[in-house]
């Protein structure tokens, strides 16, 4: 089988353009074409098509702006012309991605844009000097920051609490309503925790990070847990508050 690059070089670009025009419009058989263009006499129909320049499309790649092109198809396909091509064979000449890959990544970029438009704002400022150890909101907030804080406590990583504590999440939801924690879509590796829906964007509590906005944050000293009557307690604020209750074995 002849090397296509050698055949292309032997023919030259002008002869290839003439061959392509004759292939699609002259009505000549392959045998007749091979008689007229001796270098292609040992080529199959599919190999002859590969000699033709790629079809340049009007649309640009939505990912990189590069030109889109596609290989031409056989004249044996009903209704085909020199400008016919298969959608699935479209490729970007710049980034090299196929149309399927382009459409998938483009739709994902739209999804990410919608997510970040919905969850890109800052949390409400929390001045740590106003922290009150007797206020449940503040205690839960401090617990979140000390347990899940990342990037110098500007964000909370996903609240992967095990076992799931309903009362705890009720208080987290209250902090969300107050604006002290806000779901954040700045991290690519946690974007799957958001869901784009017809009526907006939702999120899964255990799968997304949260932004926080602390002013003059100072970590609290850890309090020791002590046991009395088979129940664990911790001393916070002005009294003893039960935080874990279980029978010790």
C-alpha positions in Angstrom: 0.0 0.0 0.0 1.5 3.4 -1.0 2.4 5.8 1.7 -0.3 8.5 1.6 2.2 11.3 2.4 4.3 10.2 -0.6 1.2 10.2 -2.8 0.2 13.6 -1.5 3.6 15.0 -2.2 3.7 13.4 -5.7 0.4 14.9 -6.6 0.8 18.3 -5.2 -1.9 20.5 -3.7 -3.3 21.7 -7.0 -3.8 18.2 -8.4 -5.4 17.1 -5.1 -7.9 20.0 -5.4 -8.7 18.9 -9.0 -9.0 15.3 -7.9 -11.3 16.2 -5.1 -13.5 18.2 -7.4 -13.6 15.4 -9.9 -14.3 12.8 -7.2 -17.4 14.5 -6.0 -18.8 16.2 -9.2 -17.5 14.5 -12.4 -19.4 11.3 -12.1 -16.3 9.4 -13.1 -15.7 5.9 -11.6 -12.8 5.2 -9.3 -11.2 3.3 -12.1 -11.4 6.2 -14.4 -10.1 8.6 -11.8 -7.1 6.3 -11.2 -6.4 6.3 -14.9 -6.4 10.1 -14.8 -4.3 10.4 -11.6 -1.7 7.6 -11.8 -0.3 8.1 -8.2 -3.7 7.0 -6.7 -4.1 3.8 -8.8 -3.4 1.5 -5.8 -5.5 3.5 -3.3 -8.9 2.5 -1.9 -11.8 4.9 -1.8 -11.2 5.6 1.9 -7.5 6.3 1.2 -8.3 8.7 -1.6 -10.6 10.7 0.8 -7.7 11.0 3.3 -5.7 12.8 0.6 -8.3 15.6 0.6 -7.8 18.6 2.9 -9.9 18.7 6.0 -13.2 20.6 5.7 -12.9 23.9 7.6 -16.1 24.8 9.5 -17.5 28.2 10.2 -17.9 27.6 14.0 -15.0 28.1 16.4 -14.2 25.9 19.4 -16.1 27.2 22.4 -13.3 26.1 24.7 -10.2 27.7 23.1 -11.5 29.6 20.1 -9.6 27.4 17.6 -10.9 26.5 14.2 -13.1 23.4 13.8 -12.5 21.0 11.0 -13.7 17.6 9.9 -12.6 14.9 7.4 -14.7 14.6 4.2 -16.8 11.6 3.7 -17.2 9.1 0.8 -19.2 10.1 -2.2 -20.8 6.6 -1.8 -22.9 8.1 1.1 -26.2 9.2 -0.3 -26.4 12.9 -0.8 -22.8 13.6 0.2 -20.8 16.4 -1.4 -17.4 17.8 -1.0 -18.7 19.8 2.0 -20.3 16.8 3.8 -18.9 15.5 7.1 -19.9 13.5 10.2 -20.6 15.5 13.3 -18.8 13.0 15.5 -15.6 13.4 13.5 -15.4 17.2 14.0 -12.1 18.2 15.8 -10.5 21.4 17.0 -7.3 22.1 15.1 -5.9 24.1 18.1 -6.7 22.0 21.3 -7.2 18.7 19.4 -10.4 17.8 21.2 -13.2 16.0 19.4 -16.7 17.5 19.2 -17.9 15.1 21.8 -15.2 16.1 24.2 -15.8 19.8 23.4 -19.5 19.6 24.1 -18.9 17.6 27.3 -16.4 20.1 28.6 -18.4 23.1 27.4 -21.5 21.9 29.2 -19.4 21.3 32.3 -18.0 24.9 32.1 -21.6 26.2 31.9 -22.5 24.1 35.0 -19.5 25.4 36.9 -20.3 29.0 35.9 -23.9 28.6 37.3 -22.6 27.0 40.5 -20.1 29.8 41.1 -22.5 32.5 40.3 -24.8 31.1 43.0 -22.1 30.4 45.6 -19.3 32.8 45.3 -20.2 35.4 47.9 -18.5 36.1 51.2 -19.9 35.0 54.6 -21.1 37.5 57.1 -18.3 39.0 59.2 -17.9 37.4 62.6 -15.9 39.5 65.1 -14.3 37.1 67.4 -14.1 39.7 70.2 -17.9 39.3 70.5 -17.6 35.5 71.1 -19.9 34.4 73.9 -19.2 31.0 75.4 -22.8 30.9 76.8 -24.4 31.4 73.3 -25.0 28.1 71.4 -24.5 29.7 68.0 -21.0 30.9 69.0 -20.0 27.6 70.5 -21.1 25.6 67.5 -19.4 28.1 65.2 -16.1 27.8 67.2 -16.4 24.0 67.0 -16.7 24.2 63.2 -13.8 26.5 62.8 -11.5 24.5 65.2 -12.4 21.2 63.6 -12.9 22.0 59.9 -11.0 25.2 59.3 -8.6 25.3 56.3 -6.5 28.0 54.6 -6.0 30.0 57.7 -9.6 29.5 58.8 -11.0 31.3 55.7 -13.0 28.2 54.8 -14.4 25.1 56.4 -13.9 21.8 54.6 -17.0 19.6 54.1 -18.7 18.7 57.4 -18.1 14.9 57.2 -19.5 14.2 60.7 -19.9 10.6 61.7 -22.2 9.6 63.1 -24.6 12.1 61.7 -25.9 14.4 64.5 -29.3 15.9 63.5 -29.3 18.5 66.3 -25.8 19.6 65.3 -26.8 20.1 61.7 -29.9 22.0 62.8 -27.6 24.5 64.4 -25.3 24.6 61.4 -28.4 25.4 59.3 -29.1 28.3 61.7 -25.5 29.6 61.2 -26.2 29.4 57.4 -29.3 31.4 57.8 -27.4 34.0 59.8 -24.8 34.1 57.0 -21.8 33.1 59.2 -21.1 30.1 57.0 -21.7 30.1 53.3 -21.3 27.2 50.8 -18.3 28.0 48.5 -17.6 26.8 45.0 -14.1 28.0 44.8 -12.5 24.5 45.0 -12.6 22.4 41.9 -12.3 19.1 43.8 -15.6 19.8 45.7 -17.8 21.0 42.8 -19.6 17.7 42.7 -21.2 18.6 46.0 -23.4 21.1 44.1 -26.4 20.3 41.8 -27.7 22.5 39.0 -31.4 22.2 38.8 -34.1 23.9 36.7 -34.9 26.3 39.5 -31.4 27.1 40.7 -28.4 25.4 42.4 -28.6 23.2 45.5 -25.8 21.7 47.6 -25.2 18.6 49.7 -24.2 19.5 53.3 -21.6 16.8 53.7 -19.9 17.4 50.3 -19.2 21.1 50.0 -16.8 23.5 51.8 -18.1 26.7 53.4 -16.6 30.2 53.5 -16.3 32.0 56.8 -15.2 35.6 57.6 -13.5 35.7 60.9 -12.1 38.9 62.4 -9.3 38.6 65.0 -9.9 34.9 65.5 -8.1 33.4 68.5 -8.4 29.7 69.0 -9.9 28.7 72.3 -8.0 26.6 74.8 -9.2 23.0 74.8 -11.4 22.0 77.7 -11.0 18.7 79.4 -13.8 16.2 79.3 -14.6 14.7 82.7 -16.9 11.9 83.8 -19.5 11.9 86.5 -22.1 9.1 86.9 -21.1 7.4 83.7 -21.8 10.6 81.7 -19.2 12.8 80.0 -19.3 16.6 80.6 -17.3 19.6 79.5 -17.0 22.9 81.3 -17.9 25.9 79.0 -18.9 29.4 80.0 -20.5 29.7 83.4 -21.4 26.1 84.1 -21.1 22.4 83.2 -22.8 21.5 80.0 -23.4 17.9 79.0 -21.9 17.3 75.5 -21.8 13.5 75.4 -24.0 11.1 77.3 -23.3 7.4 77.3 -22.7 4.6 79.6 -19.0 3.8 80.0 -18.0 0.2 79.6 
